[in-house]
């Protein structure tokens, strides 16, 4: 009777076809120094995919660390015991609930801690953002064509509402965030194990994101979870696409416009 209840799975329930394909790819990629997982932040299946990846790697002793966009560089669970409760973990990561709902990422983070593996923040600390916005040296990191693509991505991500004078400073923040996460990955590397990074898919693009900040002799793979049909840019700039069901339509631009001050439509 219990097995017939909705939401209950019997003991014979196994991995789905997509999970089996992903596990096979993970097996092929053993020895890779870093695995960069790109997500859509509001897709719950993507966070479940991340948790599954943590468990697969940790069960085989292959997980060096989990680096996350959702916490700032310098915040880490190093030193916490595997049975640390979520309050201690949140405190160690200096979690910002306003930016990142804890319940969304709790399963993947707590699975990592329970495996005795450190979770480390990778994002650019807020205290360094103003300096990054003014750092013209960041403009030369990408080739001109790639920099133009990054500008376009930032403009489209803000629904065309950024005034021209604010566009390049926002591009620099994106570049600085990618550099910060790349450094966190490098700091966490261990011989024979893989550093797992979780971030929005735009951060892991091979042509624009974190991979461009990694040394040429550092081995990494990019996998992106895609809700529904993958965009061309995602398919071309990832080593693997993990398909998940499409989400209900949502007008992000309407939501962004609603949050902007009425007197300054292009402000934040």
N, C-alpha and C positions, 0 to 999 in steps of 0.2 A: 504493500500500500504506500509506504513511504517513497518508494522509487517512482511511483506514478505521480507524486505531487509536482506541480510546476516548479521549475528551478532546481529540482533535485537531480543529481546525476548518479547513475549507478557505478559500481566499481569498474565496469568494463569500459567506461568512457575514456577515450584516448585523445591524443592531439588531433587537431583538425588537419586537413590537407595543407592549408597555408602554413600551419605550425610545423608540420613535417618537412615541408620544403625549406623553411627557415632554419630548422635544426640541421638539415643536411648542409646548408650553406655555412652555418657556424662551424660544422665539422671540417669543411673544406678550408676555412679561414683560420684554423688553429695555428698559432704562431704569429699572427698579425699583432703588431704592437698596439694598435688602437682601432676601435670600432666606433664609428660616429653614427648615432641613430638620430634621424630627423623626424620630428613629429609635427602634427597640427595640434596646438595646445588644447583645443576644446573637444578632442576626439578621444573618448574613454578607451576605445580599443587600442589606441596607440600606447597609452600608459600600461595597459595589460600586456602588450607586446614587449615593452621594456622590462617589466617584471619577469616575464617568461625568459627573456634573454639573460637577465641577472642570474636566475636560478639555474639555467643550463650551464652557464660558464662557471658559476660558483661550485656546482656539484662536481665538476671535473677539476677543480683547483686551478682554473684558468683566469680568474678575475683578479686583476691587480687593484682596481679602484673604480668607483663610479664618479664621474665628473658631471656636474649638472649646471645648466644655464640658470636654474631657479635659485641659486645661492651665489653670493659674491665670493670672489677669490679671497682666500684667507680663512674662510669659514669651513670647518671640517669636523667629521666625527672621529678622527684619529684619537685613540685612547679610550673610547667608549667600549664597554663590554658588549658581546653579542646580545645580551638580554636587556640592554638599555631600553627604557620606555620612550614613547614618542615625545614626551615633554623634554627629556634630556637631549634627544636628537634634534628637535626643533631649536632648542637653545644653542646647541653647538653649531648649527647651520645659520643661526641668526635669521630665522625664517621670516619673510615679509608676506603676511597673509593677504595684504591688499593687492599685491602684485601676482601672487601665485597661491591659489587655494590648496591648503595642505592636504585635504582629503584626496585631491586628484593625484598627488605624487607620493602620498604616504606608503602605498603598497610597494612601489619599486625601491624607495629609500629604506624602508624597514626590512625588506627582504635582503638588502645589501648588508645592513648592519647585522642582522641575524646570522649572516654567513661569515661574520668576522672580517668583513672587507670595508675599508674606509669610503665614506662619501665625502666628496670635496666640492666646494663651490668653485665655479670657473668664471662667472660673469664679472665684468668690469665694476669695481666698487663705485657707488654713486659719487663719492668724494673725488673721483678722478675724471668724472664726465666732463666738467667744464674745461679742464685742461685738454682733454681729447678733442673737444669741439673746436679748439683753437690751434690744434697741432697740424700745421700744413704738411709736415713730413709724412703723415699718413696718406696724403694724396698720391704719393709716388709708389705706394706698395703694389697696386695692381697695374697691369698694362692699360693704356688708354681705353681700349675697347671694353675691357672688363670693368673698369671704373665707370664707364658710361652705363653699363648694364646695372651696376650697383646703384647708381643714381636713379635709374629708371625704376628699379625694384623698390627703393625707399619712397620715391614719389607715388608709385602705385599703391604701396602699402599704407600710405597716408591719404589715399583716395584723391590725390591731386590738391589737397588742402594746405600743404606747406607752402609758404611764400618762398620765392626763389632764394632770398638771402639766408634762409634757414635750412635749405636742402643740403648743402655741402657739410655744414656742421653735423647734421644727422647722419650723413654717410660716414663721417669720421668716427662717430660713436659706434656705428655698426662695425667698422674696421677694428676699432680698439677693443670691442667686445670679443670679436673673433680672435684677436691676438691674445687676449687674456685667457680665453678658454683653451687655445692651443698651448699656451705656456703651462696651464694646469695639467693638461694631458701629458706633456713632456715631463713635468715634475713627478708625475705618478707612475711612470713606466717602470716595469720590472722585467727582468729577463725571463722569457718563457711564459709570460702571462699577458693578458690583453687589458688595456684601459678602455672602459666603456664610457662614452660621452652621450648625454641626452640634451638635445637642444631643438629649437624650432628648425624646420627644414632649411630655411634660408641661410642659417649659420653653417650648415654642413656641406653646402654646394662645393663641388670640387673646383669650380672655376672662380668663385668669389669669396668663399668662406674660410672656415678654420683650416682646411687642407692647404691653403696657400701660405699659411704661416708655419707649417711643419717642415722640418728639414727634408731634403731630397732623399736621404738614406733612411728615413723613418717610414715604416710600413703602416698604412692605414687603409681601411675600407669604409665606404659610406653606404648606409642603408636607410631608406626613407619609407615611412609608412604613409600611405596615400588613401584617404577616404574617398571612394569612388574612382573615377578615371583619372589616371596620373596626367599632370600637366607635362608638356613637352620638355620644359626646363628641368623638371624633376627627373624625368626618365634619362635625360642626357647627362646629368651631373651626379648620378648615383651609381654605385655598383650593384645595387639590389633594390627592388621595389616590393614592399610588403603591402599587399592589398587588404583594405578593410572596408566594411559597408559604408556607403555614402551617408552623409549627415543630412538632416533636414535643412532646407535652404535658409540662409541667414544673411541679412543685409548689414555687413560690417560697416560699410561706409555711412549708412544712415545712423548707426549707433555712434560712430565717431563724430559726425556732424552734430548730433544731439548733445554730445559732451563738450562741445566747443563754446566759448563765450559768444553771446549774441553780438556784442559790440565789435569783436575782432574775429570774424569767421575763420580766418586762417591761423589763429593762435592755438595754443595747447592748454 
